[in-house]
């Protein structure tokens, strides 16, 4: 798998539901998280109709995931709403094949990162859904945006 393109992303404010999931049951937990998010009241100050599934971080056994939408401001959000500031960064953008499992696409992307000229920027990576992730099955576009830096650039910083 190779990126469809590279793109300089602009800063975004995202709001939604954030949860930590054990890797062993993440697929089921994230699907339930999406159902809960989509059934909740509309997020105030939403921009556009795109949905974002954001990998917020991980450790050896778990990952944090956010179901969200782009917002103009955090000011009108409820106290329990998840918030995330996504910085401007360089992305490798992958198109998820409609007939593949999302986990398999992520595995291929991680493989590409492990051997290619780029490595993770260690910033939030996200899935971008053209429609509701629950309704998308088989139709609608899913893009995966992975923050990257050139390997030589990150090596020089650590030297």
C-alpha positions as CSV (number, residue, x, y, z in Angstrom):
1,X,0.0,0.0,0.0
2,X,1.3,3.5,-0.9
3,X,-0.2,6.9,-0.2
4,X,-2.7,8.3,-2.7
5,X,-1.0,11.7,-2.1
6,X,0.8,13.9,0.4
7,X,-0.9,16.9,1.8
8,X,-0.1,19.8,4.2
9,X,-3.0,19.7,6.7
10,X,-4.2,22.8,8.4
11,X,-5.0,23.1,12.2
12,X,-8.4,21.7,13.2
13,X,-10.5,21.7,16.3
14,X,-12.4,18.4,16.7
15,X,-15.1,17.6,19.2
16,X,-16.8,14.3,20.0
17,X,-16.4,11.2,22.2
18,X,-13.0,10.0,23.4
19,X,-12.4,6.5,24.8
20,X,-9.5,4.1,25.5
21,X,-9.8,0.6,24.1
22,X,-7.8,-2.6,24.6
23,X,-6.3,-3.7,21.3
24,X,-7.8,-7.1,21.7
25,X,-11.4,-5.7,21.6
26,X,-10.8,-2.3,20.0
27,X,-12.8,-3.1,16.8
28,X,-16.0,-3.9,18.7
29,X,-15.5,-1.0,21.2
30,X,-14.9,1.6,18.5
31,X,-18.0,0.4,16.6
32,X,-20.0,0.9,19.8
33,X,-18.4,4.3,20.4
34,X,-19.5,5.4,16.9
35,X,-23.1,4.2,17.5
36,X,-23.2,6.2,20.8
37,X,-21.6,9.3,19.2
38,X,-24.0,9.3,16.2
39,X,-27.1,8.8,18.5
40,X,-26.1,11.8,20.7
41,X,-27.3,15.4,20.2
42,X,-25.7,17.4,17.4
43,X,-22.3,18.9,18.3
44,X,-22.6,22.8,18.5
45,X,-20.6,24.9,16.1
46,X,-20.0,22.0,13.7
47,X,-18.2,22.8,10.4
48,X,-19.1,20.6,7.4
49,X,-20.5,17.1,7.2
50,X,-17.3,15.1,7.5
51,X,-16.7,12.7,10.4
52,X,-13.3,11.9,11.9
53,X,-12.0,8.8,13.7
54,X,-8.8,10.0,15.4
55,X,-6.1,7.9,17.0
56,X,-5.1,10.0,20.0
57,X,-2.4,7.8,21.4
58,X,-1.5,4.3,22.5
59,X,0.6,2.2,24.8
60,X,1.5,-1.5,24.7
61,X,-2.0,-2.7,25.2
62,X,-4.5,0.1,24.5
63,X,-5.3,2.9,22.2
64,X,-7.3,6.1,22.6
65,X,-9.8,6.8,19.9
66,X,-12.0,9.8,19.3
67,X,-15.2,9.9,17.1
68,X,-15.7,13.5,16.2
69,X,-16.5,16.3,13.8
70,X,-14.7,19.6,13.0
71,X,-15.9,22.6,15.1
72,X,-15.4,26.3,14.9
73,X,-14.8,26.6,18.7
74,X,-14.9,24.6,21.9
75,X,-16.8,27.3,23.7
76,X,-20.4,25.8,23.4
77,X,-19.4,22.2,24.1
78,X,-20.7,20.4,27.2
79,X,-18.2,19.6,29.9
80,X,-18.0,15.9,29.1
81,X,-17.4,16.4,25.3
82,X,-14.1,15.2,24.0
83,X,-11.9,17.9,22.5
84,X,-8.8,17.8,20.3
85,X,-6.6,20.3,18.7
86,X,-5.0,18.8,15.6
87,X,-1.9,20.8,14.6
88,X,-0.9,21.7,11.0
89,X,1.3,18.9,9.7
90,X,2.4,16.9,6.7
91,X,0.2,13.9,5.9
92,X,0.4,10.8,3.8
93,X,-3.2,10.3,2.7
94,X,-4.3,6.7,1.9
95,X,-7.6,5.6,0.4
96,X,-9.2,2.7,2.2
97,X,-10.3,0.0,-0.2
98,X,-14.1,-0.5,0.1
99,X,-13.8,-4.3,0.3
100,X,-11.1,-4.4,2.9
101,X,-11.3,-4.4,6.7
102,X,-10.2,-1.1,8.2
103,X,-7.8,-2.9,10.6
104,X,-6.1,-4.6,7.6
105,X,-5.6,-1.2,5.9
106,X,-4.0,0.2,9.1
107,X,-1.7,-2.8,9.2
108,X,-0.6,-2.1,5.6
109,X,0.0,1.6,6.4
110,X,2.1,0.7,9.4
111,X,4.1,-1.7,7.3
112,X,4.7,1.1,4.7
113,X,5.9,3.4,7.5
114,X,8.3,0.7,8.9
115,X,10.2,0.4,5.6
116,X,9.7,3.6,3.7
117,X,11.4,7.0,3.6
118,X,8.8,8.4,6.1
119,X,8.0,7.8,9.7
120,X,5.2,8.8,12.0
121,X,5.2,12.4,13.1
122,X,3.7,11.2,16.4
123,X,0.7,13.5,16.0
124,X,-2.9,12.5,15.7
125,X,-3.7,10.3,12.7
126,X,-7.3,10.1,11.5
127,X,-9.8,8.4,9.4
128,X,-11.9,10.8,7.4
129,X,-15.4,9.7,6.5
130,X,-17.5,11.3,3.8
131,X,-20.6,10.0,5.5
132,X,-21.6,8.4,8.8
133,X,-19.1,5.6,9.5
134,X,-22.0,3.3,10.5
135,X,-23.8,3.8,7.2
136,X,-20.7,3.7,5.0
137,X,-20.3,0.0,4.6
138,X,-19.3,-0.6,1.0
139,X,-20.1,3.0,-0.2
140,X,-18.7,6.4,0.5
141,X,-15.1,7.4,0.7
142,X,-12.8,6.7,3.7
143,X,-9.4,8.4,3.7
144,X,-6.7,7.7,6.3
145,X,-4.5,10.7,7.1
146,X,-1.1,9.8,8.7
147,X,1.2,12.5,10.0
148,X,4.6,11.9,8.6
149,X,8.2,13.3,8.6
150,X,11.1,12.2,6.4
151,X,13.3,9.7,8.2
152,X,16.4,11.8,7.6
153,X,14.8,14.9,9.1
154,X,13.8,13.2,12.3
155,X,17.2,11.5,12.6
156,X,18.9,14.9,12.3
157,X,16.7,16.4,15.1
158,X,17.7,13.6,17.5
159,X,21.4,13.9,16.7
